[in-house]
Amino acid sequence: MTILQALQNGIRSAAPISLGYIPVAITFGAAATTFGYAIYVPILFSATIFAGGSQFILLAAMQHHTHWPYVVGLCALIDSRHVIYGSLIRRIFPRRLAARLPLALSLTDEVFATVLVKREAEPTRDLTAWITGVALAAYLSWVLSTAFGGALGTVLKDTAPAVVNALRFALPALFLSLALENLGRHNVFPLIAAAAGALIGILAGNIAVALFAAIGASATVSFIRDHRKQL
């Protein structure tokens, strides 16, 4: 197999990821421009951050004028799982730092899940090309879809103000749908605790307090539940 064939196989392997990113990235780009930001802002976010959850949090924080140390701390906490991701698949990543860093940037949840199946394979140039194909397809899908969404939001802002008002609910709707999708008997109480903590922060009029209260309450309930199971 040639390097080009391995790259093409990686791009094909990333097709489900790319298709899944399109609607979320379009929503992010459209929400950003309808909020009044220039189109380069969401594109820059997607090109440099490439983390959907963190980008939506950052956009919401900017809307509420949240102090940046809170936002940086929260995003770092949310994305700390990538340290574990990297440790599990670092053996199959290229050894050269210049080749490893771009792949590290592209290590999203979905890319990790796709690449993880190769973790026992021998590191080769073909494997690096395949990983690059997966990462490149996912990255371009996210950035290009963000750009399309940003352009769409710019048009809608002038032609369909009713749709713009609906897009203002895109951020909370997205996180609510993610929470409901993962709702089950094992996490219903942590989610309720997170909602209660967030409500306290909202009533206090501070979005940063709401975010950290939700995380703290959910983590505390999860810890107590797991500790009781071990007794």
Secondary structure as GFF3:
##gff-version 3
##sequence-region A 1 231
A	DSSP	alpha_helix	3	13	.	.	.	ID=ss1
A	DSSP	alpha_helix	15	34	.	.	.	ID=ss2
A	DSSP	alpha_helix	40	48	.	.	.	ID=ss3
A	DSSP	alpha_helix	52	63	.	.	.	ID=ss4
A	DSSP	alpha_helix	68	78	.	.	.	ID=ss5
A	DSSP	alpha_helix	81	89	.	.	.	ID=ss6
A	DSSP	three_ten_helix	90	92	.	.	.	ID=ss7
A	DSSP	alpha_helix	97	105	.	.	.	ID=ss8
A	DSSP	alpha_helix	109	115	.	.	.	ID=ss9
A	DSSP	three_ten_helix	116	118	.	.	.	ID=ss10
A	DSSP	alpha_helix	125	159	.	.	.	ID=ss11
A	DSSP	alpha_helix	161	167	.	.	.	ID=ss12
A	DSSP	alpha_helix	170	181	.	.	.	ID=ss13
A	DSSP	alpha_helix	188	203	.	.	.	ID=ss14
A	DSSP	alpha_helix	207	230	.	.	.	ID=ss15
###
